[in-house]
């Protein structure tokens, strides 16, 4: 980033190539729509370009980058919610989470079909989480930020971040169990 | 040992490797005795393992091109701003003036007849002699051109132009340079045909600008040849228009050479940033295509940008420093007058000692 600040465009190219897919993955799974995620991804990196002259290395670049991405996603989600009355958190009270529909599918598929279905099931499990839990989970698992860095990126206290992470893991566990992807009470069975 | 609830709070950190070694050992000791905590840690790990099967979502290709184009544009703006900061108006005028001199000399070198009258006056090449109108062909070794890859124009006359000359004209009658001599200095050049090189050099203003000016050998024809006569007269016109700011650098000047290479995109630049180092916040090293260091620039609290320019021999040939409009350029090496002011501290006299890896100069 320091090299880009002094006019080295190739340095930005390296940043883009390194972070674009991880940030896109984060955004797709945070907002749940590819088209919206693509727009947000572009806007995130354009913000980086515009903000580069004033950037100071107070935190890791990735912490700053994901902070920009999630703030844009939240802003965009608010606008979308206003337009469509559909909040980012699609598992709001009273609404059946997508996971419930997938969990009731039958009959059980064979192994190959099960493998093909695993990805949408995992995505559905993730999508069933409240947005703030999903966000923390994605920042920790996919972006690789430490809890302290997630606190910086989201502006939430670190203890709050950890609480959200615990709830996220419990929620995912419940969803995965309902789909038979992980074991029941006694952990130990292999994942599907 | 800490209580069960306290330890349980740490299971998440343990699962994600965010505990210190000492804390991790404490938690692990508790786990040996606590079935509930073992089960919870196992659930966390199993859930993570299951979710890790989610593959990344490849970002669409099209957007990348747009982003990189935006970044290139932004980077170019940054470079332009920095160039403008580094090169105040008089410096641009100097470059233009230098090109005018180069063009005049180049045309003259190409067109002057081989058997033209020569005056053996090596001192003239160093600018130490009384006015002379021509210099010998053997002289270039005394005032070697500093531009890489330039062969002396064998068999032709080498001209020495001195910027302190108030005006240089050519003599149309005998195709020789006619020099209108200044009281203190002289510019000597073989004569190009009158219609083809009618450049006039406006009076220099070393004293006004307060920087040392070295007399330099004129650029040989091989380098200057691509510049057209139209360019020469245009540059001369621009120079006249910008006088008295036309304290033009001469052809073989390392600053001019660097600027030409930079403008042509022939330089590779490495940039290092040293946070918390006031006397070397940024280090830029420009190399030409052969890997030779052409310029070392450092940004300092005490003296702003300090640029060190190196000749083909690897020796420090010029230093430019200062802030804003108050920038000074000091030429060094044989033939250069003694600098009128002190150079910034910490100069690197040899290009061989310039390195990206060298420790920053922090004071």
Interface residues (C-beta under 8 A of the other chain):
Chain A: X2 X3 X4 X5 X6 X7 X8 X9 X12 X13 X16 X17 X20 X21 X22 X23 X24 X25 X28 X29 X34 X37 X38 X41 X42 X45 X46 X49 X50 X52 X53 X57 X118 X119 X122 X123 X125 X126 X137 X140 X141 X142 X146 X147 X162 X165 X166 X169 X172 X173 X176 X181 X182 X183 X186 X187 X188 X191 X192
Chain B: X12 X13 X16 X18 X39 X42 X43 X44 X46 X47 X48 X49 X50 X51 X52 X53 X54 X55 X56 X57 X58 X59 X60 X63 X64 X66 X67 X68 X70 X71 X72 X74 X75 X76 X78 X79 X82 X269 X271 X273 X275 X282 X284
